[in-house]
């Protein structure tokens, strides 16, 4: 299982300037390579290399392997949408591989720069220390708020997969970020208060429009991002731990179009508060934590999950009386709409598991 960990670099003043020049030259080279790729319609790094490699070396001063990495980065960006002329961030990530980066013990990393290698001190916590010896493949040098970080890919062992006897369904919602099929809601008033706070702060700073306000706005956005990340970690950790304790698979809804589906349920004035959550990040956390724990993660079609009665199976738009209330028009069953959605997601997860499991004794017990 691959995971990315962040390591803080602590370069000297001279090393900082050397790294900064490397970042700027690398991204100028990426922009040049992206321009040529767009002009010549080349989405293959091998095909692009003869057109740009010499210039990257002579005019941009990039060492050989950094020039190759710049070409690869430009091609990857161009391939995402060939209709778009890529614009590269002047301080975007520099991609390193083992040929131009190596760790020297537990406190130093050697990074290739424009004028040779720089032996840079690094600092990290116990979490990173336990994983850094498994570093493998590429790493990204990131400049964030004036500080350099190295985002390192590590290869961690996955737990042996469990043989689940049930599925825990999870519905991602507007008020409650996640509700599981056991009826437990994850997050609530605390998250709502914090989102209100960030929204009010954002409005005030945007209205001021001064240079100082813009600086504080960037800081507020980063605080909000860190808060969302922490909450998503807590939710995903709790759900995976609960599934593991019950020897259950985890079923979640497909996230494509989740904001469009939610937008129809909320007023325009509430859209920031209700739709600004990082659901894709939550799913990513669930995915890697499930893989680490050996828990199958099932992604199901969310259509009609909050409109279908879990008692009689009647499906109608009218069953969803409001954002939070479900009332079956046929049998009269009533409950929280998010909980109903999670139960139907569990049911779809069971069906998906039954479709791929051979008809053995354990499979019969599962369904």
N, C-alpha and C positions, 0 to 999 in steps of 0.2 A: 504494500500500500504506500502510495506516495503522499507526502505532506510537505508543506512549505512552512519554514520557521524563519523568524526575523532576528537578525543579529545586528546590534548597534556597533558602528565603527567609531573609533576615537583617534582620528589622524592628528598629526602635528599640523601646525600652520602651513608648513611647506607641503606636506602630504595632502592637506585639504585643497590647496590651490592646484596641485597636480591632478587630483581626482576630478576637480571641477572642470579643468581644461579637457580632461579625457571625456567626461560626460558631454560637454558641449561639442567637441569635435566629432564624437561618435554619432550624436544625433544630427549634426549637420550632414555627416556622411550618409546617414539613414535617409534624410530628406532628399539628397541627391539621388540615391539609389531608387527611392520611391518615385521620384520624378521620371527617371529613365524607364522604370517598369511600367508606369502609366502611359508614357509616350509610345513605347514599343509594344505594349500589351503583353508583357512577359510576366507570367505568374509562376515561373520556375527558377529557383535560385541558381541552378547550374547554367541555364540559358542566359540569365542576366549577368552572371559573373564576368564574362569577357568584355562586356560593355562598360563596367563600372570599377572593376577591381584596381586597375592601374591608377585611375584618378583618385580613388579612396586612399591609396598608398602615397601617391606623390603630392597631391594638393591638400588632402585633409590630414595627412600625417599619421594615419592609423596603422598600427602594427598589423602583420599579416592576418592573424587569427581574429583580431577585432574587426578588420575589414570584412572577413567572411561572416562574422556574426551580424554586422550591420546590413549586409545583403540579405541574410536570412530574415532579420526583423522586418525589413522593408517589404519583402515578398509576402510574409505572413500577413502584414497589414493590408497589402494590396489585394490579396486573395479573399479577404473578408467580404469585400464588395468591389468588384472590378469597375463599377461605374463611377466610383468616388476617387478623386485625386487626393491621396493621403497627405495630411499635414502632420508632421512629427513634432512632438513637444520638445523644445530646445533643451529641456532638462529631464527628458524621459529616461527610462531604465536602460542601463548598459548590460547587455547579456554576456555573461562569462561562462566558460566551460572549463573542464579540468586542464586543458592545455595552457590556459592563461590565468588560472586561479588555483591556489593550493593552500591548505591549512598547515600552519607551522606550530604544532602543539595545540594547546587549548586557548592561547591568548593572542595569536597572530595569524593574519591571513595575507598571502602574497597575491597582489592584483597587478595585472599588466596595465601600464599606462602609456602615454605618448612617448615618454623618455625611459622606458624600461619598467621593471617591477618595483612596486611599492610594498614594503612590509608594514602593514597597518595593524595597530592594536584593536582588539574588539572586546565588547562586553555583552554578556547575556546572563540569563537567570538559570535556575535549576532545570526548568522545563526544557530549554534549548540544550543545556549541557547533556541531558540524558539522551538526546537524539542526534547531536552534531556529529558523532562518530559514524553515523549512517548516511552522511552526505553523499549524494550521488547525482551526477548529471550537471545540469546548468544551475546558475545562480544569477540573480538580478541585483545590480547595484542601483539603489534608489536614493535620490536626494529629496528629503521631505522636511520642510520647515527649517532648512539650513543644516540638517543633520543627515549624514550618510548611514544607510542601512544596507545590509546584504540579506536578500531573501533567498534562502538556501533550500533546495529540494532534498528531502531525505527519504530513504526507502525503508519503511517500517514493516515488520512482520504482521500479517493479518491473523486474527484468531481463527481457529478451525470453525467452519460454519455449523451452526446449531441445526437441529431437526425440529423446527417449530411445530407446535401442536395447535396453534391458534394465531390470529392476526390482531394487532392493535391498530385500529383505524384512527387517523388524525385529520381533523378538518382545520384548515387555516382560515381565520375569520377577521372581522373588522374590529370588533370591540375586544373579544378575547383572541389573542394571536393564534392560539392553538387549543383545540378541545379534542380529547381522545374518546374512544368508544366505551371507556369505563366511566365516562361522565365527568372526568377531571378537567378543569379549565386551567390553562397555563398563562399567567400574567393577568393583569386587570387594572385596578385603579392606579397603581404606581406608575405603570407605563403610560396611562392616559394623562396623568398629571405632568409627567416629564415631557410628553409630546406637546401639550399645551404650553409649557414653559418655553420650549425651543421655538414654537410657532410665534409666540408673542415677542420673543427676543429677536427673531429673524425679521419680523415686520417692522419693529422699531429701528433696527439698524439699516434696513433697506430704505426706509423713509428718510433717515438722516443723510445718507449718501456721501458722507465725508470719507476722506482717506482712512481716518482712524476707525470709522464705523465699518468700512469694508474689511479692515484688518481684523476687527473683532468678529465680524460675520464669518470670516474663514475659520477663526478659532472655534466659534459656536458650531459650525458645520462639522468640524473634526470631533468636538465633544459629543455631538449627537451621533455621529458615526460610531464612536467608541462605545457609547451607551447601547446602541442597537446591537453591536457585535457582542457585547457582554450578555445582554438578554438572550440573544439567539444561541450563544454557547450554553447558557443555563437551561433553556428550554430543550435544546437538542440532547444535552447530557441527561436530563431527567427522563425524557421519552425513551432514549436508548437503554438507560438503566432499568426502567420499568419493563420494557420489552424483554430484556435479558433475564430479569428476575422471574418473569412469567413464561420464559421460553417461547416467546411469540415473535413472529415476523412483524414488520412495521409497514403500514400502507399509508401513503400520502397522495394528495391530488396532484395531477399535472399542473404545473404553474404557468404554462403559456396562456396568456390572456387573463391572468388572475385580476390585474388592475382594471381591465375592461369590464369584467364581470362584476367587480365590486363598485365600479364607478356608477353603474346603473342603480345601486342600492342606496347611495348617499347623496345628500345635497351638495351643491357646488361649494358652499362655504365650509363644508366639513372635509373636503377632499384631501387637503394636506394632512390633517390629523388622522384620517382613516386610511389613506392610500400610500403613505410615504414609507411604509415599513419595508425592510430589506428581506423579502420573502425568499428570493433566490439564494441569499447568503444562508438563511435558515435551512433551506434544502441541502445546500452544499455541506453544511455542518452535520446534518443528519446522515448524509451519504457516507462521509469519511468515518464518522463515529460508528455507524452500523458496520462498515467494513472492518474496522478495528475490533469490534466485538463479535464478529461472525454472525450478524443478524441480517437476514434477507430484507432488502428494502424494495417494496412494490409501489410502482407509480400507476395510478388508475385514472381513468377519464372522470372528471368531476361533474359531468353533465347530469342534472336532475338529482344529485345526491341530497340536496336540501329541499327538494320538492316531492320526494317519494316517501310514502308512509312506511315505517319499519314494521308495522303491525299487519296491514292488509295489502301493501304494495301499490296502493293507488298513487298515481303520479299526476300532479296538476300544478300549474303556476299559482292557482288560488290557495293551495295548501300553505304557501309561505306568506303568512299574513303581514309580517314586517321583517325587518332585518334580523330580529332575534326570536320571533315567535313562529312556531309551526302548529297548524291545526288541520288535521285531515278532514276534507269535506265529505268523505265517504263513511269512515268509521268513527270519527270524532276524537281520535287519538291526538293528544296535545303535549308538546314539550319544546325545549329550546331548539331552535333551528340548527345551530352549530353542532349540538349533540346528535341530532337526527342525521346531519351530514356525515359525521364521523362514523356512525353505525353503518350507514350505507357504503362508506368508503371501506370499512372493514369487510362488509359482505362482498364487495367487488374484489378486495384483496384475497379473500378465501376462494372466490371463483378463479382468479388468476393463478393461484397456487395449485388448485385442483387440476387446472388445465395442463400444467407442466410436470406434475408429480405422477409417476406410474402408480397403478392401482395396487399398492402393497398394503400391509396391515397398518403401517404408520400413516399412509396417505388417507386411509379410511378414517382413522382416528382424528386426523387433521380436519377433515371436512365434516 
